[in-house]
């Protein structure tokens, strides 16, 4: 079968007994970075030396079918550099292929930066949505599209871009929206900075160090989306190549505004543009 195994996100002590046992008995380990996998086994005192195969975003689709066939004969232990495979890391494509081929898939639960940040943020945990890494281009538009989302939002972000990301979030969600910047989780210099987006944007204007998870409160009940921001989002999507009809529908779904109204407003704005 395919075995998805969560690895520590910082503190080696978070490695589960099941993970250690799986590494000790594995014949084949598939890893995002095989060097990191070797270092992990050494650190955990695992003497087993299984066959290693690299699986990353650039080769997952090419490798998936081959690995699924291997999983018919032996367990294929799948690791990423940190956390649970498939969560903003390789794994999903392999699982999809395994299910389609009727090959069993299981998981060894463990550390997750998403859930760790969420519970430390001090923000509502009953309903949340994970958005992965914010896009490098079109980040402001992507955030505006989430302005009316009522669930707590969780993002990954680069330490070099966190200042700009917080500024864009402040502009998209409003300066008073609560948020938390969770840095170096489970490590020696773990830090959770909580405050409004305006406060955090100022605090991290020069960036930060380490692995970062950004958690932002959802839109308050009864909050209404900004029609001008929604229209700007539709126009930005169209400029990026999306069909106007599809762009209007997507923005309507995330803002609660009328799809037809957004469509007509975008047509009017395009006609008025020289």
Backbone as CSV, one residue per row, in Angstrom:
resi,resn,N_x,N_y,N_z,CA_x,CA_y,CA_z,C_x,C_y,C_z
1,UNK,0.835,-1.199,0.000,0.000,0.000,0.000,0.868,1.247,0.000
2,UNK,0.233,2.387,-0.203,0.877,3.694,-0.053,0.684,4.135,1.389
3,UNK,1.780,4.526,2.060,1.723,4.954,3.457,2.220,6.394,3.540
4,UNK,1.320,7.323,3.833,1.683,8.724,3.985,2.078,8.966,5.436
5,UNK,3.308,9.406,5.662,3.813,9.536,7.035,4.172,10.977,7.360
6,UNK,3.555,11.498,8.402,3.863,12.856,8.850,5.210,12.875,9.564
7,UNK,6.008,13.885,9.271,7.315,14.042,9.905,7.332,15.328,10.730
8,UNK,8.264,15.456,11.675,8.316,16.660,12.520,8.434,17.939,11.695
9,UNK,7.782,19.001,12.163,7.875,20.291,11.477,8.963,21.168,12.084
10,UNK,9.645,20.657,13.088,10.719,21.419,13.715,11.353,20.678,14.869
11,UNK,10.521,20.169,15.766,11.005,19.481,16.955,11.058,17.982,16.696
12,UNK,12.266,17.412,16.751,12.444,15.998,16.463,11.655,15.109,17.419
13,UNK,11.390,15.629,18.622,10.641,14.862,19.605,9.205,14.596,19.207
14,UNK,8.731,15.260,18.161,7.353,15.046,17.700,7.230,13.862,16.755
15,UNK,8.347,13.212,16.427,8.284,12.026,15.583,7.540,10.927,16.331
16,UNK,6.542,10.345,15.710,5.738,9.318,16.379,6.453,7.969,16.382
17,UNK,6.042,7.113,17.315,6.599,5.763,17.366,6.286,5.015,16.074
18,UNK,5.101,5.251,15.544,4.711,4.583,14.294,5.616,5.016,13.142
19,UNK,6.005,6.295,13.108,6.911,6.765,12.066,8.254,6.058,12.172
20,UNK,8.795,5.976,13.390,10.092,5.330,13.587,10.021,3.859,13.175
21,UNK,8.951,3.179,13.585,8.801,1.764,13.234,8.678,1.591,11.721
22,UNK,7.947,2.496,11.071,7.788,2.408,9.625,9.125,2.600,8.917
23,UNK,9.933,3.540,9.398,11.244,3.773,8.806,12.175,2.581,9.030
24,UNK,12.059,1.961,10.184,12.921,0.817,10.490,12.601,-0.390,9.613
25,UNK,11.363,-0.494,9.150,10.936,-1.661,8.396,10.732,-1.408,6.903
26,UNK,10.871,-0.168,6.483,10.568,0.176,5.097,11.575,-0.421,4.127
27,UNK,11.066,-0.898,2.993,11.919,-1.324,1.893,12.099,-0.202,0.871
28,UNK,11.074,0.659,0.781,11.108,1.760,-0.181,10.546,3.026,0.468
29,UNK,11.335,4.079,0.459,10.916,5.375,0.993,10.903,6.388,-0.151
30,UNK,9.775,7.028,-0.317,9.626,8.086,-1.307,9.661,9.414,-0.544
31,UNK,10.571,10.297,-0.913,10.785,11.515,-0.130,10.865,12.737,-1.028
32,UNK,10.371,13.852,-0.509,10.469,15.112,-1.243,11.932,15.436,-1.529
33,UNK,12.790,15.224,-0.531,14.236,15.383,-0.684,14.880,14.184,0.008
34,UNK,15.506,13.326,-0.743,16.062,12.104,-0.157,17.153,12.411,0.868
35,UNK,17.859,13.520,0.693,18.894,13.882,1.667,18.271,14.205,3.012
36,UNK,17.137,14.897,2.985,16.437,15.209,4.232,15.935,13.936,4.893
37,UNK,15.462,12.982,4.091,14.991,11.709,4.638,16.123,10.954,5.327
38,UNK,17.304,10.947,4.717,18.465,10.279,5.317,18.840,10.953,6.631
39,UNK,18.829,12.265,6.646,19.151,12.998,7.868,18.150,12.688,8.977
40,UNK,16.868,12.582,8.605,15.841,12.259,9.589,16.075,10.874,10.177
41,UNK,16.351,9.895,9.336,16.577,8.536,9.833,17.786,8.485,10.763
42,UNK,18.837,9.184,10.407,20.022,9.226,11.274,19.693,9.863,12.622
43,UNK,18.959,10.974,12.578,18.614,11.680,13.811,17.727,10.834,14.727
44,UNK,16.901,9.974,14.116,16.009,9.121,14.900,16.659,7.798,15.278
45,UNK,17.913,7.613,14.890,18.613,6.385,15.222,18.159,5.184,14.426
46,UNK,17.599,5.421,13.254,17.131,4.333,12.393,18.309,3.824,11.569
47,UNK,18.615,2.548,11.698,19.753,1.964,10.989,19.371,1.370,9.636
48,UNK,18.096,1.171,9.420,17.628,0.634,8.148,18.022,1.561,7.004
49,UNK,18.394,0.971,5.875,18.740,1.776,4.698,17.866,1.333,3.527
50,UNK,16.649,1.824,3.455,15.736,1.430,2.375,16.132,2.074,1.055
51,UNK,15.553,1.576,-0.017,15.708,2.248,-1.307,15.009,3.596,-1.221
52,UNK,15.588,4.618,-1.855,15.060,5.984,-1.786,14.698,6.469,-3.182
53,UNK,13.528,7.095,-3.286,13.080,7.694,-4.543,12.631,9.123,-4.255
54,UNK,13.118,10.062,-5.045,12.716,11.465,-4.877,11.366,11.699,-5.546
55,UNK,10.476,12.366,-4.834,9.155,12.721,-5.381,8.880,14.172,-5.026
56,UNK,8.849,15.024,-6.034,8.643,16.450,-5.780,7.695,17.011,-6.833
57,UNK,7.443,18.308,-6.753,6.430,18.913,-7.618,6.759,18.792,-9.107
58,UNK,8.027,18.612,-9.438,8.422,18.572,-10.839,8.333,17.174,-11.459
59,UNK,8.224,16.131,-10.631,8.210,14.781,-11.205,7.079,13.902,-10.686
60,UNK,6.198,14.456,-9.838,5.189,13.614,-9.207,4.279,12.936,-10.224
61,UNK,3.855,13.659,-11.228,2.946,13.061,-12.217,3.650,11.971,-13.027
62,UNK,4.928,12.143,-13.305,5.659,11.136,-14.056,5.940,9.890,-13.217
63,UNK,6.156,10.088,-11.917,6.526,8.980,-11.033,5.329,8.239,-10.450
64,UNK,4.150,8.846,-10.441,3.006,8.301,-9.711,2.651,6.887,-10.150
65,UNK,2.521,6.664,-11.459,2.099,5.348,-11.952,3.097,4.263,-11.564
66,UNK,4.386,4.557,-11.697,5.421,3.591,-11.338,5.367,3.244,-9.853
67,UNK,5.181,4.250,-9.008,5.142,4.018,-7.563,3.893,3.254,-7.147
68,UNK,2.802,3.521,-7.821,1.570,2.777,-7.522,1.770,1.297,-7.824
69,UNK,2.446,0.987,-8.919,2.718,-0.420,-9.243,3.651,-1.048,-8.215
70,UNK,4.617,-0.281,-7.747,5.513,-0.798,-6.693,4.727,-1.098,-5.428
71,UNK,3.693,-0.270,-5.176,2.894,-0.439,-3.958,2.028,-1.696,-3.996
72,UNK,1.894,-2.315,-5.149,1.181,-3.598,-5.224,2.033,-4.723,-4.625
73,UNK,3.362,-4.504,-4.564,4.282,-5.538,-4.112,4.838,-5.271,-2.718
74,UNK,4.965,-4.017,-2.348,5.544,-3.667,-1.058,4.970,-2.342,-0.599
75,UNK,5.052,-2.064,0.693,4.598,-0.766,1.191,5.533,0.330,0.680
76,UNK,4.941,1.418,0.226,5.701,2.584,-0.221,5.491,3.684,0.812
77,UNK,6.540,3.982,1.575,6.460,4.981,2.639,6.767,6.357,2.055
78,UNK,5.820,7.277,2.172,5.938,8.595,1.552,6.184,9.655,2.628
79,UNK,7.254,10.421,2.453,7.618,11.493,3.377,7.741,12.813,2.627
80,UNK,7.512,13.920,3.330,7.913,15.230,2.812,8.963,15.781,3.767
81,UNK,9.491,16.954,3.449,10.544,17.514,4.292,10.043,17.784,5.703
82,UNK,8.765,18.139,5.841,8.183,18.409,7.158,6.669,18.355,7.054
83,UNK,6.035,17.760,8.050,4.581,17.731,8.083,3.987,16.579,7.293
84,UNK,2.705,16.713,6.949,1.951,15.649,6.295,2.040,15.741,4.774
85,UNK,2.417,14.655,4.102,2.427,14.668,2.635,1.064,15.063,2.076
86,UNK,1.098,15.827,0.991,-0.137,16.243,0.344,-0.651,17.595,0.762
87,UNK,-0.117,18.151,1.846,-0.554,19.470,2.316,0.474,20.496,1.860
88,UNK,0.223,21.107,0.702,1.175,22.022,0.050,2.516,21.340,-0.196
89,UNK,2.497,20.041,-0.326,3.675,19.236,-0.594,3.248,18.077,-1.505
90,UNK,4.196,17.384,-2.125,3.832,16.226,-2.951,3.023,15.200,-2.157
91,UNK,2.175,14.465,-2.852,1.380,13.433,-2.202,0.015,13.264,-2.818
92,UNK,-0.638,14.373,-3.139,-2.010,14.297,-3.655,-2.089,13.523,-4.963
93,UNK,-1.208,13.828,-5.897,-1.242,13.169,-7.205,-1.017,11.670,-7.042
94,UNK,-0.104,11.286,-6.161,0.165,9.875,-5.913,-1.044,9.179,-5.307
95,UNK,-1.683,9.822,-4.353,-2.885,9.246,-3.729,-3.992,9.100,-4.765
96,UNK,-4.182,10.116,-5.589,-5.200,10.074,-6.631,-4.963,8.889,-7.564
97,UNK,-3.700,8.685,-7.954,-3.366,7.583,-8.848,-3.579,6.236,-8.169
98,UNK,-3.234,6.151,-6.892,-3.399,4.897,-6.157,-4.871,4.521,-6.034
99,UNK,-5.704,5.475,-5.728,-7.141,5.212,-5.592,-7.720,4.757,-6.928
100,UNK,-7.306,5.419,-8.006,-7.801,5.051,-9.331,-7.375,3.639,-9.715
101,UNK,-6.215,3.196,-9.207,-5.698,1.867,-9.524,-6.111,0.832,-8.481
102,UNK,-6.965,1.230,-7.546,-7.448,0.327,-6.497,-6.313,-0.198,-5.623
103,UNK,-5.354,0.674,-5.335,-4.260,0.369,-4.415,-4.537,1.062,-3.091
104,UNK,-4.385,0.349,-1.999,-4.727,0.887,-0.675,-3.811,2.050,-0.286
105,UNK,-4.389,2.993,0.442,-3.654,4.149,0.951,-3.974,4.305,2.431
106,UNK,-2.956,4.535,3.243,-3.180,4.823,4.650,-2.244,5.952,5.070
107,UNK,-2.405,6.429,6.303,-1.588,7.547,6.791,-1.141,7.298,8.216
108,UNK,0.051,7.779,8.516,0.555,7.804,9.884,0.450,9.258,10.345
109,UNK,-0.585,9.607,11.126,-0.814,11.008,11.496,0.354,11.579,12.302
110,UNK,0.406,12.885,12.320,1.479,13.521,13.070,1.441,15.028,12.940
111,UNK,2.586,15.680,13.064,2.647,17.141,13.081,2.082,17.781,11.824
112,UNK,1.449,18.931,12.019,0.899,19.710,10.915,1.042,21.184,11.253
113,UNK,1.752,21.926,10.421,1.919,23.360,10.668,0.583,24.084,10.597
114,UNK,-0.313,23.612,9.724,-1.620,24.256,9.572,-2.403,24.198,10.874
115,UNK,-2.553,23.012,11.433,-3.355,22.858,12.652,-2.656,23.453,13.866
116,UNK,-1.330,23.343,13.922,-0.595,23.919,15.055,-0.788,25.428,15.099
117,UNK,-0.647,26.085,13.947,-0.839,27.536,13.891,-2.278,27.911,14.218
118,UNK,-3.209,27.151,13.698,-4.619,27.460,13.929,-4.948,27.461,15.413
119,UNK,-4.536,26.426,16.136,-4.908,26.351,17.549,-4.137,27.353,18.403
120,UNK,-2.973,27.800,17.934,-2.203,28.792,18.687,-2.621,30.225,18.381
121,UNK,-3.360,30.415,17.307,-3.673,31.770,16.843,-4.602,32.532,17.771
122,UNK,-5.435,31.818,18.521,-6.447,32.486,19.329,-7.663,32.895,18.544
123,UNK,-7.746,32.429,17.297,-8.882,32.731,16.426,-9.813,31.522,16.360
124,UNK,-11.053,31.693,15.911,-12.012,30.581,15.897,-11.482,29.373,15.124
125,UNK,-11.658,28.203,15.717,-11.157,26.965,15.121,-12.275,26.037,14.647
126,UNK,-13.538,26.426,14.890,-14.633,25.522,14.543,-14.826,25.400,13.032
127,UNK,-14.486,26.448,12.287,-14.569,26.418,10.829,-13.364,27.179,10.282
128,UNK,-12.605,26.528,9.413,-11.440,27.205,8.843,-11.198,26.697,7.440
129,UNK,-10.394,27.439,6.684,-10.049,27.062,5.315,-8.554,27.291,5.130
130,UNK,-7.882,26.315,4.521,-6.453,26.414,4.260,-6.244,26.818,2.815
131,UNK,-5.548,27.931,2.595,-5.348,28.470,1.253,-3.955,28.211,0.693
132,UNK,-3.118,27.498,1.439,-1.771,27.205,0.944,-0.920,28.463,0.860
133,UNK,0.038,28.468,-0.064,0.898,29.636,-0.256,0.157,30.700,-1.049
134,UNK,0.261,31.941,-0.611,-0.293,33.046,-1.379,0.469,33.175,-2.691
135,UNK,-0.219,33.514,-3.787,0.476,33.628,-5.080,1.457,34.798,-5.079
136,UNK,2.555,34.619,-5.783,3.547,35.691,-5.849,3.024,36.865,-6.673
137,UNK,2.320,36.560,-7.746,1.698,37.613,-8.540,0.185,37.499,-8.381
138,UNK,-0.481,38.630,-8.311,-1.917,38.623,-8.102,-2.326,38.366,-6.668
139,UNK,-1.401,38.580,-5.734,-1.705,38.318,-4.317,-2.822,39.223,-3.808
140,UNK,-2.786,40.496,-4.157,-3.800,41.433,-3.664,-5.187,41.023,-4.148
141,UNK,-5.281,40.628,-5.428,-6.573,40.205,-5.968,-7.049,38.921,-5.306
142,UNK,-6.126,38.011,-5.052,-6.495,36.754,-4.401,-7.037,37.003,-3.002
143,UNK,-6.448,37.940,-2.303,-6.924,38.265,-0.961,-8.269,38.988,-1.010
144,UNK,-8.432,39.892,-1.961,-9.724,40.586,-2.081,-10.854,39.590,-2.320
145,UNK,-10.563,38.532,-3.061,-11.581,37.531,-3.354,-12.016,36.775,-2.099
146,UNK,-11.209,36.852,-1.042,-11.515,36.149,0.206,-12.059,37.084,1.285
147,UNK,-12.294,38.335,0.932,-12.660,39.342,1.936,-13.936,39.001,2.692
148,UNK,-14.882,38.336,2.041,-16.150,38.026,2.697,-16.209,36.598,3.243
149,UNK,-15.091,35.866,3.163,-15.055,34.491,3.662,-15.239,34.482,5.189
150,UNK,-16.278,33.804,5.712,-16.540,33.842,7.151,-15.664,32.918,7.975
151,UNK,-15.018,31.944,7.340,-14.193,31.002,8.084,-12.795,31.564,8.343
152,UNK,-12.155,31.106,9.400,-10.769,31.479,9.669,-9.899,31.018,8.517
153,UNK,-8.981,31.875,8.086,-8.125,31.616,6.932,-6.707,31.282,7.380
154,UNK,-6.116,30.260,6.770,-4.745,29.866,7.088,-3.928,29.881,5.802
155,UNK,-2.783,30.552,5.850,-1.903,30.670,4.688,-0.482,30.285,5.076
156,UNK,0.287,29.793,4.109,1.738,29.725,4.224,2.301,30.955,3.521
157,UNK,3.422,31.479,4.048,4.040,32.619,3.383,5.542,32.617,3.615
158,UNK,6.269,33.137,2.641,7.722,33.257,2.726,8.098,34.326,3.740
159,UNK,9.174,34.127,4.494,9.605,35.157,5.452,9.969,36.470,4.783
160,UNK,10.396,36.414,3.517,10.783,37.634,2.805,9.574,38.400,2.273
161,UNK,8.431,37.719,2.152,7.242,38.369,1.605,6.160,38.621,2.644
162,UNK,6.395,38.238,3.887,5.328,38.339,4.890,4.902,39.784,5.121
163,UNK,5.843,40.719,5.068,5.486,42.127,5.272,4.541,42.633,4.198
164,UNK,4.874,42.367,2.947,4.025,42.791,1.831,2.691,42.050,1.852
165,UNK,2.720,40.774,2.232,1.476,39.997,2.297,0.541,40.555,3.362
166,UNK,1.091,40.916,4.498,0.262,41.496,5.566,-0.307,42.844,5.148
167,UNK,0.465,43.629,4.425,-0.039,44.916,3.941,-1.187,44.707,2.962
168,UNK,-1.049,43.723,2.077,-2.131,43.423,1.137,-3.361,42.893,1.872
169,UNK,-3.146,42.068,2.896,-4.267,41.548,3.677,-4.970,42.672,4.434
170,UNK,-4.202,43.588,4.960,-4.779,44.756,5.647,-5.664,45.552,4.698
171,UNK,-5.200,45.744,3.474,-5.971,46.512,2.507,-7.205,45.747,2.026
172,UNK,-7.083,44.418,1.925,-8.198,43.615,1.422,-9.257,43.353,2.476
173,UNK,-8.834,43.093,3.719,-9.752,42.685,4.780,-10.112,43.819,5.752
174,UNK,-9.346,44.907,5.689,-9.547,45.998,6.636,-8.505,45.964,7.727
175,UNK,-8.090,47.123,8.237,-6.984,47.191,9.199,-7.285,46.562,10.550
176,UNK,-8.571,46.415,10.895,-8.927,45.917,12.227,-9.170,44.412,12.286
177,UNK,-9.053,43.718,11.157,-9.259,42.260,11.162,-8.149,41.615,12.000
178,UNK,-8.534,40.698,12.889,-7.554,40.032,13.747,-6.785,38.971,12.970
179,UNK,-5.529,38.785,13.374,-4.681,37.809,12.687,-3.569,37.353,13.624
180,UNK,-2.822,36.357,13.181,-1.671,35.868,13.937,-0.593,35.430,12.962
181,UNK,0.631,35.843,13.231,1.789,35.386,12.467,2.500,34.350,13.329
182,UNK,2.514,33.099,12.846,3.091,31.994,13.612,4.419,31.601,12.963
183,UNK,5.483,31.750,13.722,6.830,31.601,13.150,7.619,30.520,13.879
184,UNK,8.335,29.700,13.100,9.217,28.670,13.670,8.486,27.752,14.647
185,UNK,7.335,27.269,14.264,6.511,26.442,15.143,7.254,25.187,15.588
186,UNK,7.152,24.890,16.866,7.750,23.754,17.587,9.258,23.869,17.727
187,UNK,9.868,24.924,17.202,11.317,25.078,17.284,11.700,25.954,18.486
188,UNK,12.993,26.101,18.699,13.499,26.824,19.868,12.993,28.256,19.921
189,UNK,12.931,28.924,18.768,12.536,30.328,18.740,11.106,30.513,18.233
190,UNK,10.241,29.579,18.592,8.831,29.692,18.220,8.261,31.037,18.675
191,UNK,7.481,31.649,17.790,6.855,32.941,18.108,5.465,32.984,17.485
192,UNK,4.496,33.455,18.256,3.161,33.707,17.732,2.825,35.159,18.029
193,UNK,2.791,35.981,16.990,2.464,37.402,17.139,0.997,37.592,16.772
194,UNK,0.210,38.097,17.726,-1.225,38.271,17.509,-1.555,39.757,17.518
195,UNK,-2.537,40.146,16.729,-2.950,41.544,16.694,-3.841,41.792,15.506
196,UNK,-4.070,43.073,15.204,-4.826,43.409,13.999,-3.890,43.345,12.802
197,UNK,-4.464,43.299,11.622,-3.630,43.274,10.420,-2.795,44.542,10.296
198,UNK,-3.346,45.674,10.726,-2.570,46.922,10.684,-1.359,46.824,11.608
199,UNK,-1.565,46.283,12.813,-0.462,46.155,13.763,0.597,45.176,13.262
200,UNK,0.164,44.058,12.728,1.111,43.046,12.272,1.843,43.492,11.008
201,UNK,1.142,44.226,10.121,1.802,44.738,8.925,2.933,45.688,9.302
202,UNK,2.719,46.494,10.333,3.768,47.400,10.794,4.896,46.618,11.479
203,UNK,4.535,45.636,12.286,5.533,44.863,13.028,6.460,44.080,12.106
204,UNK,5.907,43.548,11.006,6.699,42.701,10.111,6.982,43.379,8.771
205,UNK,7.004,44.688,8.765,7.221,45.419,7.511,8.582,45.102,6.890
206,UNK,9.555,44.731,7.708,10.883,44.397,7.201,11.078,42.897,7.021
207,UNK,9.983,42.132,7.081,10.084,40.691,6.921,10.340,39.991,8.242
208,UNK,10.688,38.725,8.164,10.940,37.921,9.360,11.848,36.764,8.963
209,UNK,12.187,35.958,9.943,13.007,34.782,9.687,12.204,33.519,9.970
210,UNK,12.580,32.451,9.291,12.002,31.155,9.598,10.749,30.821,8.809
211,UNK,10.203,29.648,9.107,8.972,29.180,8.469,7.781,29.911,9.069
212,UNK,6.857,30.366,8.229,5.761,31.223,8.699,4.413,30.684,8.252
213,UNK,3.458,30.700,9.183,2.059,30.436,8.877,1.269,31.669,9.311
214,UNK,0.448,32.182,8.419,-0.396,33.347,8.699,-1.835,32.885,8.891
215,UNK,-2.429,33.283,10.005,-3.824,32.935,10.297,-4.608,34.235,10.408
216,UNK,-5.732,34.318,9.701,-6.537,35.546,9.674,-7.981,35.204,10.015
217,UNK,-8.585,36.013,10.870,-9.984,35.804,11.234,-10.874,35.928,10.014
218,UNK,-11.968,35.187,10.006,-12.936,35.297,8.927,-13.711,36.592,9.004
219,UNK,-14.454,36.890,7.963,-15.267,38.107,7.934,-16.322,38.037,9.028
220,UNK,-16.545,39.122,9.753,-17.575,39.115,10.796,-18.960,38.898,10.212
221,UNK,-19.836,38.344,11.025,-21.204,38.071,10.582,-21.862,39.353,10.094
222,UNK,-22.521,39.259,8.952,-23.223,40.419,8.411,-22.341,41.342,7.611
223,UNK,-21.053,41.011,7.522,-20.159,41.880,6.752,-20.500,41.788,5.267
224,UNK,-20.411,42.886,4.600,-20.710,42.904,3.166,-19.441,43.176,2.380
225,UNK,-19.347,42.573,1.229,-18.171,42.760,0.400,-18.167,44.146,-0.217
226,UNK,-16.990,44.645,-0.518,-16.826,45.940,-1.169,-17.079,45.743,-2.673
227,UNK,-18.153,46.323,-3.219,-18.461,46.120,-4.639,-17.346,46.591,-5.558
228,UNK,-16.682,47.698,-5.191,-15.602,48.212,-6.034,-14.424,47.234,-6.048
229,UNK,-14.104,46.677,-4.872,-13.010,45.708,-4.802,-13.367,44.443,-5.570
230,UNK,-14.627,44.032,-5.473,-15.073,42.840,-6.195,-14.989,43.062,-7.699
231,UNK,-15.408,44.231,-8.157,-15.327,44.551,-9.579,-13.874,44.565,-10.044
232,UNK,-13.005,45.142,-9.228,-11.586,45.170,-9.582,-11.026,43.752,-9.693
233,UNK,-11.509,42.870,-8.838,-11.064,41.486,-8.876,-11.524,40.808,-10.167
234,UNK,-12.777,41.046,-10.560,-13.292,40.483,-11.814,-12.442,40.960,-12.991
235,UNK,-12.183,42.255,-13.041,-11.408,42.815,-14.153,-9.976,42.275,-14.165
236,UNK,-9.404,42.073,-12.971,-8.048,41.524,-12.897,-8.014,40.087,-13.400
237,UNK,-9.040,39.321,-13.060,-9.115,37.935,-13.537,-9.242,37.892,-15.059
238,UNK,-10.059,38.782,-15.598,-10.237,38.830,-17.052,-8.926,39.221,-17.733
239,UNK,-8.235,40.192,-17.157,-6.949,40.626,-17.725,-5.926,39.498,-17.710
240,UNK,-6.092,38.583,-16.740,-5.167,37.441,-16.639,-5.547,36.291,-17.564
241,UNK,-6.665,36.454,-18.300,-7.042,35.440,-19.275,-8.308,34.671,-18.976
242,UNK,-8.944,34.947,-17.853,-10.171,34.224,-17.501,-11.362,34.817,-18.257
243,UNK,-12.327,33.980,-18.620,-13.527,34.481,-19.293,-14.327,35.343,-18.325
244,UNK,-14.925,36.415,-18.840,-15.677,37.336,-17.993,-16.786,36.611,-17.227
245,UNK,-17.501,35.739,-17.909,-18.593,35.005,-17.263,-18.078,34.186,-16.085
246,UNK,-16.947,33.507,-16.284,-16.376,32.671,-15.228,-15.827,33.532,-14.090
247,UNK,-15.200,34.641,-14.443,-14.637,35.530,-13.425,-15.740,36.109,-12.542
248,UNK,-16.823,36.543,-13.162,-17.938,37.096,-12.400,-18.543,36.046,-11.474
249,UNK,-18.673,34.817,-11.966,-19.238,33.742,-11.145,-18.338,33.421,-9.966
250,UNK,-17.013,33.382,-10.197,-16.079,33.050,-9.124,-16.080,34.114,-8.039
251,UNK,-16.059,35.376,-8.436,-16.047,36.459,-7.454,-17.382,36.526,-6.720
252,UNK,-18.460,36.287,-7.415,-19.779,36.270,-6.770,-19.849,35.197,-5.700
253,UNK,-19.254,34.029,-5.975,-19.300,32.916,-5.032,-18.550,33.223,-3.746
254,UNK,-17.479,34.014,-3.838,-16.673,34.298,-2.650,-17.102,35.567,-1.920
255,UNK,-17.837,36.445,-2.603,-18.211,37.717,-1.974,-19.681,37.791,-1.581
256,UNK,-20.510,36.941,-2.170,-21.940,37.016,-1.896,-22.652,38.049,-2.755
257,UNK,-21.911,38.744,-3.613,-22.529,39.714,-4.509,-23.163,38.993,-5.703
258,UNK,-24.049,39.667,-6.394,-24.751,39.050,-7.508,-23.854,38.833,-8.712
259,UNK,-23.916,37.633,-9.292,-23.095,37.315,-10.450,-23.461,38.205,-11.633
260,UNK,-24.762,38.361,-11.890,-25.187,39.171,-13.032,-24.781,40.630,-12.856
261,UNK,-24.925,41.137,-11.616,-24.553,42.534,-11.355,-23.055,42.753,-11.605
262,UNK,-22.236,41.800,-11.155,-20.799,41.919,-11.381,-20.469,41.846,-12.871
263,UNK,-21.150,40.958,-13.565,-20.930,40.800,-15.011,-21.256,42.098,-15.750
264,UNK,-22.420,42.668,-15.437,-22.831,43.898,-16.106,-21.912,45.060,-15.754
265,UNK,-21.503,45.117,-14.484,-20.612,46.201,-14.065,-19.266,46.097,-14.773
266,UNK,-18.795,44.867,-14.954,-17.519,44.671,-15.646,-17.630,45.060,-17.120
267,UNK,-18.756,44.711,-17.758,-18.963,45.110,-19.143,-18.954,46.630,-19.284
268,UNK,-19.650,47.288,-18.365,-19.701,48.750,-18.394,-18.315,49.345,-18.218
269,UNK,-17.544,48.775,-17.262,-16.198,49.294,-17.001,-15.296,49.082,-18.203
270,UNK,-15.436,47.962,-18.877,-14.607,47.693,-20.058,-14.960,48.624,-21.210
271,UNK,-16.244,48.921,-21.380,-16.648,49.832,-22.440,-16.132,51.245,-22.185
272,UNK,-16.054,51.600,-20.892,-15.612,52.951,-20.541,-14.093,53.123,-20.617
273,UNK,-13.387,51.993,-20.739,-11.919,52.055,-20.807,-11.500,52.339,-22.255
274,UNK,-10.702,53.372,-22.463,-10.261,53.732,-23.828,-9.473,52.592,-24.469
